[in-house]
Amino acid sequence: MGGRIKKLKKIKKIKSKQPGNHVILNIYFKEFPLAFESVSFGEKFFRQAIKKGGFKILKTGFYKFKPQGVTGFFLLSESHLSFHTWPEENYVAIDLFTCSDTLSTKRSLNYIIKEIKKYKVKKIDQQLIRRGFVYQG
């Protein structure tokens, strides 16, 4: 939960075409922040995270569900960031897939976690999937 991408175990990499970092965040709140019910808040919040990583936004799309919930998507030149809110479950899902350097991904991720912790967070689960690598076990 520490807010940083953890290093994977050392496994011999035998071939790599296009490396990618796919970060999945599951945010559970004690009390759902009403700000995350706003499309404009979500757009500004995640736009800032993308800026921190130095990524280029190509297109965006957002949808406000009735009675509640917001989905947002940022198509990046380096891949994508998406978020989905479930206020009734006190939950936000965030997906960041980048094919740029790990440091850029960490900058965006660290911003998201730092800012999210300003709300009443119960738990943050994060998972890193390395994409585009072939490993010898």
BELVENJO-V187444 format. One record per pair of residues at least 24 apart in sequence whose C-alpha atoms are under 6 Angstrom apart, sorted by sequence separation. I is the first residue (numbers start at 1). J is the second residue. D is the distance in Angstrom with one decimal. If there is no record, write none. Layout:
I/J/D  I/J/D
This chain:
53/104/4.3  53/105/5.9  53/107/5.1  32/87/5.8  52/107/5.8  53/108/4.7  52/108/5.4  32/90/4.8  50/108/5.8  49/108/4.7  29/90/5.1  28/90/5.8  49/111/5.9  28/91/4.7  27/91/5.6  27/92/5.1  26/93/4.9  25/93/5.9  25/94/5.0  24/94/5.9  24/95/4.8  23/95/5.9  23/96/5.1  22/96/5.7  22/97/4.2  21/97/5.7  21/98/5.3  20/98/5.5  20/99/4.1  19/99/5.9  30/120/5.5  29/120/5.7  30/121/5.7  29/121/4.3  30/122/5.1  29/122/4.8  28/122/5.4  28/123/5.1  27/124/4.7  26/124/5.8  26/125/5.0  25/125/5.7  25/126/4.5  24/126/5.6  24/127/5.1  23/127/5.7  23/128/4.7  22/128/5.7  22/129/5.0  21/130/5.0  3/113/5.9  20/130/5.7  20/131/4.7  19/131/5.9  19/132/4.8  18/132/5.3  19/133/6.0  16/133/4.7  16/134/6.0  15/134/5.2  14/135/5.6  13/135/4.6  1/124/5.8  12/135/5.9  12/136/5.6
